[in-house]
Amino acid sequence: MHNNHRGGAAGDNEALYVGALTLQAGSTLDLNGLHLYYMTFDNYGGTILNGSPEAIPEPATMLLVGSGLAGLVGVARRRRRDA
């Protein structure tokens, strides 16, 4: 796979999102600095060069972070109101 459109239209780094990533024994994946995100990853002895793939955060994780931030905003508002 070759991705010659580096930097995108706005100069941002490009990213590739895949559902399942599987590397077989003896295979090589050269990311060449590309950001690669996956839902499931199975590595049966393959080699990854020039980067490392990252898991896509689960929706539940994002919900937990969002509810924590909402709670902090609520506490800050309450303290400001009581002061």
C-alpha positions as a Markdown table, in Angstrom:
| # | Residue | x | y | z |
|---|---|---|---|---|
| 1 | Met | 0.0 | 0.0 | 0.0 |
| 2 | His | 1.3 | 3.4 | -0.9 |
| 3 | Asn | -0.1 | 6.7 | 0.4 |
| 4 | Asn | 1.4 | 9.5 | -1.6 |
| 5 | His | -1.0 | 12.2 | -0.2 |
| 6 | Arg | 1.0 | 13.0 | 2.9 |
| 7 | Gly | 0.0 | 15.9 | 5.0 |
| 8 | Gly | -3.6 | 16.2 | 3.8 |
| 9 | Ala | -5.2 | 19.3 | 2.4 |
| 10 | Ala | -4.7 | 21.3 | 5.7 |
| 11 | Gly | -1.2 | 20.0 | 6.3 |
| 12 | Asp | -2.4 | 17.6 | 9.0 |
| 13 | Asn | -1.0 | 14.1 | 9.4 |
| 14 | Glu | -3.1 | 11.5 | 7.8 |
| 15 | Ala | -4.5 | 8.5 | 9.6 |
| 16 | Leu | -5.8 | 5.1 | 8.5 |
| 17 | Tyr | -8.6 | 3.4 | 10.5 |
| 18 | Val | -9.1 | -0.4 | 10.1 |
| 19 | Gly | -11.6 | -2.8 | 11.7 |
| 20 | Ala | -9.2 | -5.7 | 11.9 |
| 21 | Leu | -5.5 | -5.8 | 11.5 |
| 22 | Thr | -3.7 | -9.2 | 11.2 |
| 23 | Leu | 0.0 | -9.8 | 10.7 |
| 24 | Gln | 1.1 | -13.3 | 9.8 |
| 25 | Ala | 4.5 | -14.8 | 10.7 |
| 26 | Gly | 7.2 | -13.4 | 8.5 |
| 27 | Ser | 5.1 | -10.4 | 7.2 |
| 28 | Thr | 6.3 | -6.8 | 7.5 |
| 29 | Leu | 4.2 | -3.7 | 7.9 |
| 30 | Asp | 6.0 | -0.4 | 7.2 |
| 31 | Leu | 3.9 | 2.4 | 8.5 |
| 32 | Asn | 6.3 | 5.0 | 7.2 |
| 33 | Gly | 5.1 | 7.5 | 9.9 |
| 34 | Leu | 1.4 | 6.9 | 9.1 |
| 35 | His | -1.0 | 6.9 | 12.0 |
| 36 | Leu | -2.8 | 3.5 | 12.0 |
| 37 | Tyr | -5.7 | 2.8 | 14.3 |
| 38 | Tyr | -7.5 | -0.6 | 14.7 |
| 39 | Met | -10.4 | -2.1 | 16.4 |
| 40 | Thr | -8.8 | -5.6 | 16.7 |
| 41 | Phe | -5.2 | -6.5 | 16.2 |
| 42 | Asp | -3.6 | -10.0 | 15.9 |
| 43 | Asn | 0.1 | -10.3 | 15.4 |
| 44 | Tyr | 1.3 | -13.9 | 14.7 |
| 45 | Gly | 5.0 | -13.0 | 14.4 |
| 46 | Gly | 4.9 | -10.1 | 11.9 |
| 47 | Thr | 7.2 | -7.1 | 12.1 |
| 48 | Ile | 6.1 | -3.4 | 12.3 |
| 49 | Leu | 8.5 | -0.7 | 11.1 |
| 50 | Asn | 8.5 | 3.1 | 11.4 |
| 51 | Gly | 5.6 | 3.5 | 13.9 |
| 52 | Ser | 3.2 | 1.5 | 15.9 |
| 53 | Pro | -0.6 | 1.0 | 15.4 |
| 54 | Glu | -2.9 | 2.2 | 18.2 |
| 55 | Ala | -6.3 | 0.9 | 19.3 |
| 56 | Ile | -9.3 | 3.0 | 18.6 |
| 57 | Pro | -10.8 | 4.1 | 21.9 |
| 58 | Glu | -14.0 | 2.4 | 22.8 |
| 59 | Pro | -17.2 | 4.5 | 23.0 |
| 60 | Ala | -17.6 | 3.5 | 26.7 |
| 61 | Thr | -14.2 | 5.0 | 27.4 |
| 62 | Met | -15.1 | 8.2 | 25.7 |
| 63 | Leu | -18.4 | 8.3 | 27.6 |
| 64 | Leu | -16.6 | 7.8 | 30.9 |
| 65 | Val | -14.2 | 10.7 | 30.1 |
| 66 | Gly | -17.1 | 12.9 | 29.1 |
| 67 | Ser | -19.1 | 12.3 | 32.2 |
| 68 | Gly | -16.0 | 12.9 | 34.4 |
| 69 | Leu | -15.5 | 16.3 | 32.6 |
| 70 | Ala | -19.2 | 17.2 | 33.1 |
| 71 | Gly | -18.9 | 16.4 | 36.8 |
| 72 | Leu | -15.8 | 18.7 | 37.1 |
| 73 | Val | -17.7 | 21.5 | 35.4 |
| 74 | Gly | -20.6 | 21.0 | 37.8 |
| 75 | Val | -18.4 | 21.1 | 40.8 |
| 76 | Ala | -16.6 | 24.3 | 39.6 |
| 77 | Arg | -20.0 | 26.0 | 38.9 |
| 78 | Arg | -21.3 | 25.1 | 42.4 |
| 79 | Arg | -18.2 | 26.4 | 44.1 |
| 80 | Arg | -18.4 | 29.7 | 42.1 |
| 81 | Arg | -22.1 | 30.0 | 43.0 |
| 82 | Asp | -21.5 | 29.3 | 46.8 |
| 83 | Ala | -18.6 | 31.8 | 47.0 |
